[in-house]
Amino acid sequence: MKKIKYLMIAMLAICSAVSFTACGDDDDEKSVENNYTVYQKAVNQTVKSQKKNSKVILLVAFGSTWQQAYDAFDTTVEAYKQAFPGYDVFLSFSSAICINRAAAGENVASRNFYAPPFWLTAFAQEGVRYSEIVVQSLQVIPGEEYTRVINYIKDFANNSNGDLDDTYLSKVTLKLGVPLLQDAEKDVNDVATRLNGLYSNYAKESVVTFMGHGNPDAYDTYKANIRYTQLEEALQKYSKNYYVGTVDMMENFKTHVLQRMKANGITSGKVYCHPLMSIDGDHGHNDMAGDDDAWNNGFETNEEGEVEDTSWKMYFSHMGYTCDNSTMIEKGLLELPSIRQIWIDHTKDAISGEPLDFYHSKNPE
């Protein structure tokens, strides 16, 4: 399932590259330039029309094309407006694929989302020019996607396109709110405590698995995948029935979760599955709770030890556990107020802290 998706994404990327570079005539160049200009004008107008305060918070999510995810993002924006009445609040997507598919109306009605650089540029436009810009990462771990968030701010601060006012950039205050599981001690333990508070009744008699995303080894920026292992360890202080796996972390696929369950003597019973992602989007609906099933009187694992083209629901069901639609807890972390509050607290910490130092930005050591 995952491999097919990656191949499709790669093909789309290649097609896009060809469409923008194969033809070098003026019309194509003008089309690309005009698209960029149209997007920037749209964001500029949105910011100008909605500006109420001198300070602003930009929430940066990877993105999605599911209504449930859109609802979670909308609720989060409103929660931020309540928590930070002196700030304007906007939401951006970092994934070009999600932005394009959302605009095309995949799964739900068409909606326009824009990448962080458009928003940052709009914040610096004449007639707006916020005195303080806070960028809050809505990532779960400080991995590959969080790195992109940092680089967006660096490019903005350094006026990489040369189209912003350097005097304004020298005066604006920039802050960065870190991901959910930034700190290996405080954040991991806080999330474990709050998840246990929500699901301890499930864990008394059944297994509760949390499915995170993770990064492939080659993209495990700052070795952030370790947060999933640390979270499982923190959760298991409350109950040995808690497990944390991923769709993309070596040696922590659903097959490895099963191995750890059996090592703890859990060979039957109910298995609840819950996304460990900010939203319940494509991975939650398909990789976790979907009906994809490669069972053929047995499963074959790939070279990484994963069973492809099979959801967690179908996998654990075939492995002898009660795992079906009734045991799917289809809620993203932003839908859980107690977990969402940790992101809000990170934003508060960013605001009360020192302005961002771009040479020693808030990367984990």
N, C-alpha and C positions, 0 to 999 in steps of 0.2 A: 504493500500500500504506500509506504513512505518513499520507496525507491521510485515508483511510478510518478508520484507527485514531484519529486526532485527533477526527474527527467523532463516533465512537462514544463516546470519553471525554467529549466536550462534552455529548452527549446524556445520558450517565449522570449527569454533574454537575448538569444541569438537572433531571432527574428527581428526584435526591436533594434538590435545593433545594426543589422543589415538595412533595415528600413531607414535609419537615420544616417548611414555612412556610405551605402552603396552608390547612391546618386548624389553627385556633388553640385547639382545645378542650384541657381539662386532661389528658385521657388521652394525647394526642400529646406534650405537654410532659413528662409523667411518663415516657413511653416513652423519649424522648431522654435524659432525666436518668438513668433507670435503666440504660440501655445504658452511659453514661459511667461510672456508679458500678460496674457489673459489671466493666468493663475495668480500672478502677483497682484494685478489690479483687483481681482476678486477678494483676495485676502486683505489688501489695503482698505477696500471699502467696508469690509466687515469690521475691521478693527476701528476705523474712524467712526462708524455709525454706532458702535457698541461701547466705545471708550467712556468710562465714568470716573476712573481713578487715575492717579499718577503712577501707580505700580501695577504690575501684571504678573500672572502665573501662567506658564505654558506647560500643559500636561502632555507628555510624549509617550504614546503607546505604539506598539508594533502595528496594530490594526486588526481588522476583521471584516467579514462580509455577512455576519449573522445578526438578526434582529435582537436576539438576547444580548449579544455583545454591545450593540448600539445602545440598548436600554441601560446596560451597566455603565457605559461611558457617560451617558447623559446624567444618570444618577450621581456619578462621581463628580462631574462638573458642578452640579447643584450643591453637593456636599462641600465642595471647595469654596463655593461662593458664600455658603453659610459660615464656614470656618474662617474665611479671610475676607471680611466685609470691606476692607480697604484696598482690595485688589480686584482687577478684572481677571477673568479666567477663560482660557481658550484651550482647545484640544487639538492635537496634531497626530498624524500617523507617520511612522518612519518607513513603512513598507510600501514601495512603489506598486507592487502587485496588488496589495489590499486597496490602495487608493484608486487604482484603475478599475478594479473589479467592483468596488463600491460605487464608483461613478457610473459603471455600466449596469448597475442594478442586479448584481449576482445575488441570488437567494431572496433578496428583499428589494424594496423600492430604492431607487437611485439616491445616493447622498454624496455630497462633495466633501472630501477631507483633503488636507494639504500637508505637505512635508514641513518639518520645523524651519528650514531656511526661509520659506515664504513668510512664516509668522514673525520670525526674528527681524527680517527686513521691514515688515510692516510696522513693527514696534518702533523702529528707528526712523520712520518716514516723517517728513516735515508736517507739523500739525498734530503729531502724536507724541513721539519721543518720550517714552516712559522713563522715569528717573530710576526705577528698579525693575529688573527683569529676573524672575525666578523660573528656572526650568526644572520641572519635576519628572524624573524618570518613573514610568509605571511598569518597569521591568521587575521580574521577581528576583533574579540573581544578577550580580554585577559582571555580566559576561559580554558576549559579542555585541548585542544590541545596545547595551549601556555604553559601550565604547563609541558607538555611533552618536549617541546623545552628546557625549563629551566633545566629540569632534565638531558637531554642529555649532556648539557654543564657541569653541576655539576659532573656527572659521569666521564666525560673526564678529568676535572680538578683534580679530586681526584684519577685518575688512578684506577678506580674501578675494572678493570680486571687484574691490575698488570703487564701489558705487554708494558707499555710505559716508556720513559725515564723521571725519576722524575726531573732530572736537567733541562731538556728542559721545562717541565711543570711549573717549578718554575720561568721561565724567560719569557715564551710566554705571550703576551698581549691578553686577551679575552674581546670581546665586544658583547653586545646583542642589536639588534634592535627590538623595540616593535611592537605589532600588529597595524592595521589600526586605530582602535577606542580605543587606550589605555587610552587617557586622556578624561575625561568626559566633559571638557570645550573646549579646543583648537581643539582636533581631531574631536569630534562630530560636532562642528560648522564648521570646515573646510570641512568635508565631506558633510555636509548639503548644504553649500554654493556652492560647486562644482557640486553636483548632481542637484541642482536647476539650475545652469548655463547650464547644459546639457539638462534638461527636463522641463524647465519652460513653453515652448510652449505647451507641452502635458498637463501640469497641469492647464493651463488657462481654458480649456474646459472639461477635463476628469480627472478621478482618476488615479493616478500613485501609484502602490503598489510595495514595495520592499520586496522580500522574503529572509530572512536570515536563518541561520541554527539554532542557539540557542543550549543550553544544557538542558537536563532534570534536574529537580530540584536537584536530588541527585548528579549531576555532574556539577552544576552551580558554578564552581570554581571562587573564588573571587567575587561571585555575578555579573558576567560579563554580564548576560542577560539584565541587566538594560540599557546597551548601546543601545539596539534596541528601547526601550521606549524613551530614551533621544534623539535619532536620529529623531524619529517621531516628537517629540516636537520641535526640531530645524527646521525640514523641514516645519512644519505647521506654522512657523512664516512667511514663504514665501507664503504658500497656504494650505488651509484646504483640498485640494485634494491629499495630500501626506499621505501615510500610510506605516507602517513598521510592517510586521509580520514574523513568523518563521515556520519551520517545526517541531521544537522540544522544544519550550519554553512554559511552562504552561501559560494559559490565554493569549496567543498571537499567536494562530493558525489563519488560514484563516477565521474561523468562528467568531473569536473575531475582526478581521479586519472589517468584514461585520457589526458587531454590532456598531463599532465606526463610520463607514461610515453612517449608518442609523441614528445614534444619531446626526450627523451633517447635516441631511436632504438629504443625497445623496441616492436616491432610484432607480435611473436609469442612463443610459448613458454608455459611454465607460470606461472600466477598463484595463489599461495597467499593465503588470506584468514584473518585472525586478529582476534578481537574485541579492541579496545582499551578494554575496560570491565572493571569489577571482577569481573563474573560473565558467564558465557555463558548469557544468558537469552533473552527474546523477540527482541531485536534480533539476537543472534547466530544463533539457530535460524531466524529468518524473514528479516530484512532482509539478512543476510549469506549464510546457507547454505540458504535456503528455495528452493522450486520456483516461486514466483510469477514470472510471465513475461508481459510485455506486448508481446513481439516480434510484429510483423505485417509481415514483410519490411522491417523497419526500426523505429526507436524514435522517439517524439516526446518532446521535453523540455518541461517546464513552464516557467513564467515565471522560475523560479529557476535553470534550467539542469539540473534533475534529471530522471531517468527514473523515474517512479513505478511502483508495482506490479510491480517487477522486482528480484530479489535481486542482490547482487554476483556470486554464482556464475553466474547466468543471463546477467547483463549482459556480463561479461568473456568468457563462452563465445561469445555471439553476436558479440562484437567480434573474434573470430578467435584467442583465446587458449585454452590448455588450462586450464580452470577447472571443476572438477567436485567430486563428493563427496570424491575422494581428495586434493584440494588445500585442503580446509577444515580449518583447525587450530582446532578448537572447544574452546578453553580460555580461561576468564576470567583476568584478571590475578591474582586472589587464589589461583588454582590453581598459580601459578608461585612457588615458595618464594623465589627471588631477588628477585622484584618485591614480593611480600608483605612481605619484610623491610624495604623502604623505608617502608611504612606503619608497621611496628613501630618503626623508627628515629625516625619523626616523633613517635610516642607517647613514646619515651624522651626526645626533645628537649623535648616539652611538659612532662613530669614534672620534668626538671632545670631548666626555665626558670622565669620569674616567673609568679605567678598571673595569670589572664587580666584584662586591662584592657578593660572593655566599651566604652570610648569610643575605644580605639585597638586593637581586636581584630585578629587576625592576617589581615587582608585584604591582598591584594596592592596595591601602590601604583599 
